[in-house]
Amino acid sequence: MPIIIVKSIKGAVLTSDAQKRELLQKMTDTFISVVGEVARPFTYCLIEETPMYEWALAGAPLPDFNFLTGPEFRGMKDNADAIMLAYMAQQGQAASQAPAPQHDEKAERARAIWAGDDK
């Protein structure tokens, strides 16, 4: 029995019952388009709404739009991006120095993506 769960902050994103019903229908239809109609009678789709300020991002209760658009969060995000880019560069370098398998299409595709040649 598949269960699709959509989580959101109450009143911040889904603002009407009609909007929620449409989301439930479209989420179910999308799932069924992948797995087939046989699953429709057994597919549950739930919306779980958490009251405002009972969610947090980077320790700040949401929705705190001043925090999300301010310099503190931007600095955290920029720092995280720099750490991730450095890690990706390190992994790409290690992958390019590793001996290549004889004819491994997946490995060749991964190397192309790391090198930026995935066109």
C-alpha positions in Angstrom: 0.0 0.0 0.0 1.8 3.2 -1.2 1.6 6.2 1.0 2.4 9.7 -0.4 3.0 12.3 2.3 3.1 16.0 1.6 4.3 18.1 4.5 3.9 21.8 4.7 3.5 24.7 7.1 -0.1 25.3 7.9 -1.5 28.4 6.2 1.8 29.3 4.5 1.6 27.3 1.3 -1.7 25.4 1.0 -4.2 28.1 1.7 -7.6 26.6 0.7 -9.4 23.3 0.8 -9.8 23.3 -3.0 -6.0 23.7 -3.4 -5.4 20.8 -1.0 -7.9 18.6 -2.9 -6.2 19.4 -6.2 -2.8 18.6 -4.8 -4.0 15.3 -3.5 -5.5 14.3 -6.8 -2.5 15.4 -8.8 0.0 13.7 -6.5 -2.0 10.5 -6.8 -2.3 10.8 -10.6 1.4 11.4 -10.9 2.2 8.3 -8.8 -0.2 6.2 -10.8 1.2 7.4 -14.1 4.5 5.8 -13.0 3.4 2.6 -11.3 0.1 1.9 -13.1 -3.6 1.9 -12.4 -3.4 -1.3 -10.5 -2.2 0.7 -7.5 -4.9 3.4 -7.5 -7.3 1.7 -5.1 -4.5 1.2 -2.6 -2.7 4.6 -2.8 -3.0 6.9 0.1 -2.1 10.5 -0.2 -1.8 12.6 3.0 -1.2 16.2 3.8 0.5 16.8 7.1 0.4 20.4 8.2 2.6 21.7 11.0 1.6 24.9 12.7 3.7 28.0 11.9 6.8 28.4 14.0 6.9 24.7 14.8 9.3 24.1 11.9 12.8 25.4 11.7 15.5 25.9 9.1 19.0 26.5 10.4 17.5 26.8 13.8 15.1 29.6 12.9 11.4 28.9 13.3 9.6 29.2 10.0 8.2 31.1 8.3 10.7 33.8 9.2 11.0 35.6 5.9 13.4 38.2 7.2 15.8 35.4 8.3 15.4 33.5 5.0 16.1 36.7 2.9 18.7 38.2 5.2 22.5 38.1 5.3 22.8 35.5 8.1 21.0 32.8 6.2 22.7 33.9 2.9 26.1 33.5 4.6 25.2 30.1 5.9 24.0 29.0 2.4 27.1 30.5 0.7 29.4 28.6 3.2 27.5 25.4 2.7 27.7 25.8 -1.1 31.5 26.4 -0.9 32.0 23.3 1.2 29.9 21.2 -1.3 31.7 22.6 -4.4 35.1 21.8 -2.8 33.9 18.3 -2.0 32.6 17.8 -5.5 35.9 19.1 -7.0 37.8 16.7 -4.8 35.7 13.8 -5.8 35.9 14.7 -9.5 39.7 14.9 -9.3 39.9 11.5 -7.5 37.6 10.0 -10.2 39.7 11.4 -13.0 42.9 9.9 -11.4 41.5 6.5 -10.8 42.2 3.8 -13.4 39.4 3.6 -15.9 37.6 0.3 -16.3 37.8 -1.4 -19.7 34.3 -0.4 -21.0 32.0 0.7 -18.3 29.4 3.1 -19.7 28.1 4.2 -16.3 31.6 5.1 -15.1 32.2 6.9 -18.4 29.0 8.9 -17.9 29.8 9.7 -14.3 33.3 11.0 -15.3 31.7 13.1 -18.0 29.3 14.7 -15.5 32.1 15.4 -13.1 34.2 17.0 -15.9 31.2 19.1 -17.0 31.1 17.3 -20.4 27.7 15.8 -20.0 26.1 17.3 -23.1 
